[in-house]
Amino acid sequence: MLASNKPRNPARYLIGGFLAVIVVGSLLLGLPAASQGEHISYLDALFTATSAVCLTGLVVVDTGTFYSTFGHVVIMLLIFTGSLGFMTMATLIFIFLGRRISLRDRLVVKEALNQETMANLVPLVKAVVSMTVLLELLGAALLCLRFVPLMGWRRGVFFSLFHAISAFGNAGFDLFGGYNSLTRFPTDYLVNGTILVLFIIGGLGFTVVFELARKIFRGHRLSLHTRMVVIITAILLLAGTAAILALEYHNPDTMGSLTPGEKVFTALFTAAAPRSSGFRVLNTGVHPPAVLLILMALMFIGAAPASTGGGVKITTFGVVVIAVIALIRGQEEPVLFERRLSLAFDS
């Protein structure tokens, strides 16, 4: 039988690539060298590798105490690969090896980065990787100011790099042990502020960050997509912070003993984190039901398209809200910034 010349669906290559990375990661985490004592089952190793690549932050064993340094390095590399995307990493390797980027590869990269055209894809990949590495190194340098004095150079630098990569990737993995995340120092502005900024930037999406950096300082008009992402992100942050602050302000189990400034900061972090970062500065188990409902709503909405965050995407949420408002007002089509929005909007 003759082979079909019909182009294959780029999504299949993305799925296949991620599955390959997950399988390799699970095999590495299953090695005796990856754990400090008890051997992990392959199912648990597979779950951890999947969680790291897909940036969910869910764990079945305590990451900080169960895995060895080798295991931590494997998890960190899986998060890094997941945050950039399999095809972005593959394209970067092809560039270093001097291999020509084929049309099929470009189609897959276009799909992975949520681009409408294939123009300038290779420069975009280089820019995405450069921005990611730069921001993660900058975040790690700031975290070193706290962790190196506490842990020494070797452990402090590794801690800083691991958490910077995990934060920018919105992965939520941490090495503090005891499943405590950042709850041991909820008011450490340096550590938590750095992590907060990293996962917010990661959740905006690569194309949005590039456009903001390129146009905002030149006074150029931003695209509709970028304006939607920035405005909806700001609304969710402010509304979530205000709601959590009001509900938790006097709660003795969470913010009761904090100063007013510390309460505002922890409320902001708590409102920003559920949209995919996985980090927490307060014990989620002691939140009242009203706060848990807010957190679940924020988790459902998630971050922006082509970002390191998950959820249904804030642009999808925004279009639905705008369409409902237009329906209530009796408008035939939803309009935003004098632009008509398609109800078939693709997130």
N, C-alpha and C positions, 0 to 999 in steps of 0.2 A: 504494500500500500504506500502510495506516495505521501510524503509529509506535506502538511498544509502550510502554505505561505502566509496565511492570515496572521496579522500581528496579534500577539498575546496581550491580554489585559494587564496593564502595568500594576494594578492592585495585586495580582497574583504574585508578582515578583517581590512586592513589598511584604506581603504576608509570608512568603517563603523565606525571605531574608531574615525577618524577625524571628521566625520559628527556628532557623538555623542558629542564630545568635543565642536564643533561649536554650536550645539543646546543648550547645557548647558550654554555655555558662553553667547549666545544671550539672554537667559532667565534671567541670572544674570544682564546683562547690561540693560535689560528692566525694572528692578526694580526701583522704585522711589529713593531708596538710592544710586543708581549708578550715578545719575546726580545731578548737583547743583541747577538747577532751572526747566526749561522746560522739560517735560517728552519726552523721545525719542520714536519714533515709533518702532514697532517690526522689520520692514524691515531695518531701519537704524541700530538697534542693531545687527541684523543678519549679515548685511554687515560688521560692525566693528569687530564682533567676527570672521568672516571668514577671514578678512584681517589680523587680529592678528595671528590666527592659521597658516595661509598660508604665513605669513611673507611678505605681499605685501607692507604695509605701507600706503595704500590708505584709506582715511577717508571721511566721509560725514559731520561730525561735528568737531569742533576744540577740539582735545583731551585734551589739557591743561586746557581750560576754561570751557568746557561743562560738563565733568565728575567730580564726586566727588572723594575723596580719595579711597572709596570703588570701584568705577568704574575703577580707575587707577590700583588698585591691581588686579582686574579681568583681565584687559587687559595685565598686566605684566605677570600673570600666564599663560594666553593663548599664549603669545609670547614664554615663557619658554617651554611650552609643545610643541608648534609647532617647535621650534628650535631643541629640542631633538628628537621629533617624538613620536607619540602616543604609539607605541609598546615599545619603549625604556622606557618610563615612566611606562607603565603597567608592564614590566618585572622587573623594579626596585621595584615596589610595591609588586609584587609576591615574590621577594627575601626577602624584609623586613618582609612579612607575613609568610615566611617559606614555601611557596607553591612551589611544584615541577614545573619546566618549561617543559611543554609538547613538543612533537615533532612538533605539529601544531604551537605552540607559537614560537619555534625556527625557523621554516620556515618563519614566518612573520617577525621576527627580522632580519633574513638573507636578506630578500627582502628590508626591511626598511633601513638597513645599507649598502646595495649594496655590500654584501659579496658573494664570490663564493662558500664557504663551510660553514658548521654549526659548525666547530671546534672553540672552545674557544669563543663562542658567549656571554655567561654569563659574563666572565671576561671582554670582550670587552664592554658590556653594562655598567658595573661598571666603567670602565676606561673612557668611553664617558661622563658619568654623572659627575664623579670626575673632569675631565678636564674642562668641561663646568662651573661647579660651581666655581672652583678655578680661572679660567680666569675672570669670571664675578665679583667675589668678589675683585680680584686684580684691575680690571678696576674701580669698584665702589670706592675702597679706593683712587685711584688716582683722580677721579672726586670729591671726598669729599674735597680734598685740595682746590678746587675752590668754590664748592657749599655751604659747611658748613659755611665758613666766610660770604657768601652773604645772606644765607637763615636761618641760625641757624641749630642746630644739627638735629632736627626731620625732617624738610622739606629737608634739604640739603642731609642727608643720603638717604632718600627715592628717591629724584631726581637722586642721583648718582646711586643707585641700578637699578632704572627703565631704565635709559639711557644705563647702562652697559649691561643689559639683552637685550634691544632693539638693541643695536649695534652689540653684538655678534651674535644675531639671524638674523641680516641683515633685521630687520623689519622696521626701519625708523620712528617708533612712537616717538613723543617727547612731553614734557609737557611745552614748553616755551610759547605757546599760539600764536594766530594770524596767524597760519599756516606758521610761520617763520622758523621753524627748527633751524639751527645753524647760520642763516644769521646775527643775531645781534652781533655776535663776531666771524667773519670769520678768524681772525688771532690769536685766543686764542690757542696757541700750546698745552697747557696742556689738555684742554677739547677736542678739535678737534683731536689732536694727539692720545689721548687715544681711542676715538671712532673709528678713522681711523684704528688703529692697531687691535682693537677688530673685526671690520667687515671684515678686510682682513683675519685674522686667521679663523674666522667663515666661510668665503667663500672658504678656501682651502680644507675643508672637514676633518672629524675626522680621517679617516685612514691615510691621508697624514700627518697631524700634528703628529700623533703617530709615524709614520715611521721616520719623520724628527728628532723627539726628541730621538728616539731609536737608529738610525743608524748614523746620521750625525756627532755626537761627537765621535763615535767609528771608524769613517773612513770606514764604510761599504758601499757597493754599493747600491744605491737607486733603487727601482723598476721603470719600464718604466712608469707606471701610475703616480707615484710621480714626476718623472723628467719632464714629460709632463706638469703636473699641475703647478709646480713651474716655469718652463721656460716660458710657455705661459702667466701665471699671470704676470711675470716680464715684458715680452714684451708688454702686453696690458697696464700695468701701465706706463711704460716709453714712449711708443708711444702716448698714450692718453694724458699724461702730457705735452709732447713736443708740440703736436698739439693744445691743449687748450691754453697753454702758448703763443704760437705764434699768435693765433687768438684773444686772449683776452688781450694781454699785454697792449695795449694802450686804451682799451675800458673804457671810463669814468664811465659807469654804473656798471662795475664789478671790474676790477683790476687796473683801471687807477690811483687811489690815493695811492695804496699800494707800499711798498718798494720792491725791486727785490726779497729778500728772502721770503716776504709774498706772492708775486705773484707765486713763485715756489710752495709754500706750498698749496695755495688755488687751483692751477692747479692740483697738485697731488691728493688732496682730491676730486676735481670735476671729475677727471678721474677714481678714484677708486670707488666712490659712486654709479654710475649708474649700475654697474654689480650686484646690488641687494640690497644695503644697505638702500636706500631711504632717507638718510640724505643729506643735502646740505648746503654749506656755501655761495653760491652765488645765486642770484635770477634767477631761470631758465627762467623766462619769458622775460628777457632782453638779453639772449644769441642770437647771430646772427645765421642764418639758418645753417651755416657750423658747428658750435659747436653743435647745436641740432642734426644734422645728426650723429656726432661722438657719442653723448650721446645715441642716439637710437641704434646705432650699438653695443655699449658696453652693453646696457640693453638686447639686443637680445642674445648676447653671454652668459652673466651671469657668474656664478661661477662654482666651481668644483662639480663633483658627490658626493653624500653623505655629502653635506655641508648644511649650513643654507641658501645658496643663490639659486637663480632661474636661468632662462634662458635655452638655449639649451645645456648648459654646455661647458666649455672650452675644454674638451677633444674631444667632438664631433666636435667643431669648428677646433681644431688642426688637427684631422684626415682628415677632409674635405680639409683643406688647403694643407696638405702633399700629399693627393691623387691627387689634382689638379696639384701640382708641378710635381709629378711622371708622370702624364699623359702628361704634356707638354714636359717632358724630354724623353718620350717614354719608361718609365719603366713599366714592367708588373705588379709589385706590389709596393705599397708605403713602404719605409723603413725609420726607425728612430732609431738612436743609434744601427745600425746593427741588428735591429729587424724588421721583417716583420709585417705590421699592417693589420688586417682584416678590410675590408670595411664594415663588419656587426658589427662594434664596438658598444657595448652597453654602453650608458652613464649612 
